[in-house]
Amino acid sequence: MTVETVQVPAYRTFPVQVAQVQRLSPSFLRVTFTGPELDVFASNGFDQRIKVLLPLPGRGIVDCPAGDDWYGAWRALPPEQQMPIRTYTVRAARPELLEVDVDFVLHGATGPASAWAERAVVGDEVVLVGPNARFAGPTGGFEWHPPADASCLLLAGDETAVPAICAIVESLPEGQHARVLLEVPEAGDVLNVAAPRGVEITWLPRQPAAATIPAPRGQLLTAAVVAAVLELGDRLAPSPAAELADVDVDSEILWEVPDDTTARGSSGVYAWLAGEAGVVKGLRRHLVRDVGVDRRSVAFMGYWRAGRVSD
Ligand SMILES: Cc1cc2nc3c(=O)[nH]c(=O)nc-3n(C[C@H](O)[C@H](O)[C@H](O)COP(=O)(O)OP(=O)(O)OC[C@H]3O[C@@H](n4cnc5c(N)ncnc54)[C@H](O)[C@@H]3O)c2cc1C
């Protein structure tokens, strides 16, 4: 008798529809997706990333490839049939209700994802590529790996990292000391977060009031991270300032993350930083080269690049 082993992929496609659209603030739109197969969407939490395959004008999701090698099938399509793919964060997953929430930053109709979100209505279809609960091992797809004994956490990011940081914060145990720094477009984008005791959140609106000139992107976040690192002092900077290979954020992805086996944070401090790649690059240069932070303690992630399409 031949026994066939069926390989279940860690990530799979989920055809879904918009069930609800909720404007959280001037810049954030929460879309709740539903679909009959979301019962096997793995609810890992933290900064779980997914891909969103967006409908093509006039064709919808008809060209969306399914199957284990959906990406190979997508690549094999003629360019005009390739649905745009963008990366987002699972703000919340409720597989028991067949629901997944994604918080979209509205940055105008400059990209297919933001343009789609601005017009999204109940019933619109997209395809999510997300973690598969039927997969036997860890599905991965998130970078939150603090050491178990972390005594202090630093989370910092721009608006695109707000969904990830909020999900992480809401998962922290009561009493865990954490500093959270969030740069957002304007004062109205300060959101309610169910932060446990011990978490100190600072919102940094680039435009604190109407009719004021907005601060340049990244300026407030950079200053706040530098100040927080100074406060942590030697706890985050145990080694002399280190050499650093440059990352060309216009041609490469800035993604330097300690994994769960290397994240040690020699002093129990762990930092997670994400946002516009040029801003994160500047933070990495300052923290690693000038201050000498222990790179095993910090995740640096470029979530998007100003002036470049995320393809
Ligand atoms: C792991 C990960 C998780 C992410 N999670 C989220 C999330 O939960 N919510 C979210 O909104 N984004 C998230 N992002 C960022 C998102 O993928 C990018 O912003 C993406 O470029 C949006 O696609 P688009 O089609 O709207 O724009 P694109 O077609 O990629 O870009 C078109 C133009 O818009 C600019 N642009 C892109 N994003 C922004 C922005 N936020 N503000 C201003 N200009 C922008 C680009 O520089 C480009 O000039 C995440 C990225 C990663 C890597």
The ligand as an SDF file (V2000), in Angstrom:
LIG
                    3D

 53 58  0  0  0  0  0  0  0  0999 V2000
    5.4680   43.5750    7.2780 C   0  0  0  0  0  0  0  0  0  0  0  0
    4.6830   44.7920    6.8200 C   0  0  0  0  0  0  0  0  0  0  0  0
    3.4830   45.1020    7.4360 C   0  0  0  0  0  0  0  0  0  0  0  0
    2.7460   46.2290    7.0200 C   0  0  0  0  0  0  0  0  0  0  0  0
    1.5710   46.5100    7.6460 N   0  0  0  0  0  0  0  0  0  0  0  0
    0.8180   47.5730    7.2290 C   0  0  0  0  0  0  0  0  0  0  0  0
   -0.4470   47.8480    7.8170 C   0  0  0  0  0  0  0  0  0  0  0  0
   -0.9500   47.0820    8.6620 O   0  0  0  0  0  0  0  0  0  0  0  0
   -1.1270   48.9530    7.3890 N   0  0  0  0  0  0  0  0  0  0  0  0
   -0.6210   49.7810    6.4000 C   0  0  0  0  0  0  0  0  0  0  0  0
   -1.2920   50.7650    6.0360 O   0  0  0  0  0  0  0  0  0  0  0  0
    0.5740   49.5350    5.8300 N   0  0  0  0  0  0  0  0  0  0  0  0
    1.2960   48.4450    6.1950 C   0  0  0  0  0  0  0  0  0  0  0  0
    2.4880   48.1770    5.6000 N   0  0  0  0  0  0  0  0  0  0  0  0
    2.9930   49.1350    4.5950 C   0  0  0  0  0  0  0  0  0  0  0  0
    2.3670   48.9240    3.2160 C   0  0  0  0  0  0  0  0  0  0  0  0
    2.7170   47.6470    2.7240 O   0  0  0  0  0  0  0  0  0  0  0  0
    2.8970   50.0030    2.2680 C   0  0  0  0  0  0  0  0  0  0  0  0
    2.5260   51.2850    2.7190 O   0  0  0  0  0  0  0  0  0  0  0  0
    2.4620   49.8090    0.8460 C   0  0  0  0  0  0  0  0  0  0  0  0
    3.3410   50.5470    0.0250 O   0  0  0  0  0  0  0  0  0  0  0  0
    1.0430   50.2670    0.5350 C   0  0  0  0  0  0  0  0  0  0  0  0
    0.7590   49.9330   -0.8100 O   0  0  0  0  0  0  0  0  0  0  0  0
    0.0370   50.9470   -1.8170 P   0  0  0  0  0  0  0  0  0  0  0  0
   -0.4300   50.0990   -2.9400 O   0  0  0  0  0  0  0  0  0  0  0  0
   -0.9400   51.7930   -1.0760 O   0  0  0  0  0  0  0  0  0  0  0  0
    1.2100   51.8920   -2.3030 O   0  0  0  0  0  0  0  0  0  0  0  0
    2.4230   51.5570   -3.3220 P   0  0  0  0  0  0  0  0  0  0  0  0
    1.9140   51.2170   -4.6670 O   0  0  0  0  0  0  0  0  0  0  0  0
    3.3390   50.5620   -2.6850 O   0  0  0  0  0  0  0  0  0  0  0  0
    3.1840   52.9450   -3.3740 O   0  0  0  0  0  0  0  0  0  0  0  0
    2.6740   54.0450   -4.1490 C   0  0  0  0  0  0  0  0  0  0  0  0
    3.2650   55.3300   -3.5920 C   0  0  0  0  0  0  0  0  0  0  0  0
    2.7410   55.5620   -2.2880 O   0  0  0  0  0  0  0  0  0  0  0  0
    3.7980   55.7320   -1.3580 C   0  0  0  0  0  0  0  0  0  0  0  0
    3.3670   55.1620   -0.0720 N   0  0  0  0  0  0  0  0  0  0  0  0
    3.2340   53.8580    0.2700 C   0  0  0  0  0  0  0  0  0  0  0  0
    2.8070   53.7330    1.5320 N   0  0  0  0  0  0  0  0  0  0  0  0
    2.6760   55.0060    2.0060 C   0  0  0  0  0  0  0  0  0  0  0  0
    2.2720   55.5460    3.2550 C   0  0  0  0  0  0  0  0  0  0  0  0
    1.8880   54.7760    4.2820 N   0  0  0  0  0  0  0  0  0  0  0  0
    2.2630   56.8970    3.3890 N   0  0  0  0  0  0  0  0  0  0  0  0
    2.6160   57.7060    2.3650 C   0  0  0  0  0  0  0  0  0  0  0  0
    3.0210   57.2540    1.1530 N   0  0  0  0  0  0  0  0  0  0  0  0
    3.0440   55.9150    0.9860 C   0  0  0  0  0  0  0  0  0  0  0  0
    5.0010   55.0170   -1.9770 C   0  0  0  0  0  0  0  0  0  0  0  0
    6.2200   55.5510   -1.5130 O   0  0  0  0  0  0  0  0  0  0  0  0
    4.7950   55.2760   -3.4530 C   0  0  0  0  0  0  0  0  0  0  0  0
    5.3170   56.5290   -3.8030 O   0  0  0  0  0  0  0  0  0  0  0  0
    3.2470   47.0590    5.9760 C   0  0  0  0  0  0  0  0  0  0  0  0
    4.4480   46.7190    5.3390 C   0  0  0  0  0  0  0  0  0  0  0  0
    5.1530   45.6050    5.7560 C   0  0  0  0  0  0  0  0  0  0  0  0
    6.4470   45.2550    5.0450 C   0  0  0  0  0  0  0  0  0  0  0  0
  1  2  1  0
  2  3  1  0
  2 52  2  0
  3  4  2  0
  4  5  1  0
  4 50  1  0
  5  6  2  0
  6  7  1  0
  6 13  1  0
  7  8  2  0
  7  9  1  0
  9 10  1  0
 10 11  2  0
 10 12  1  0
 12 13  2  0
 13 14  1  0
 14 15  1  0
 14 50  1  0
 15 16  1  0
 16 17  1  0
 16 18  1  0
 18 19  1  0
 18 20  1  0
 20 21  1  0
 20 22  1  0
 22 23  1  0
 23 24  1  0
 24 25  2  0
 24 26  1  0
 24 27  1  0
 27 28  1  0
 28 29  2  0
 28 30  1  0
 28 31  1  0
 31 32  1  0
 32 33  1  0
 33 34  1  0
 33 48  1  0
 34 35  1  0
 35 36  1  0
 35 46  1  0
 36 37  1  0
 36 45  1  0
 37 38  2  0
 38 39  1  0
 39 40  1  0
 39 45  2  0
 40 41  1  0
 40 42  2  0
 42 43  1  0
 43 44  2  0
 44 45  1  0
 46 47  1  0
 46 48  1  0
 48 49  1  0
 50 51  2  0
 51 52  1  0
 52 53  1  0
M  END
$$$$
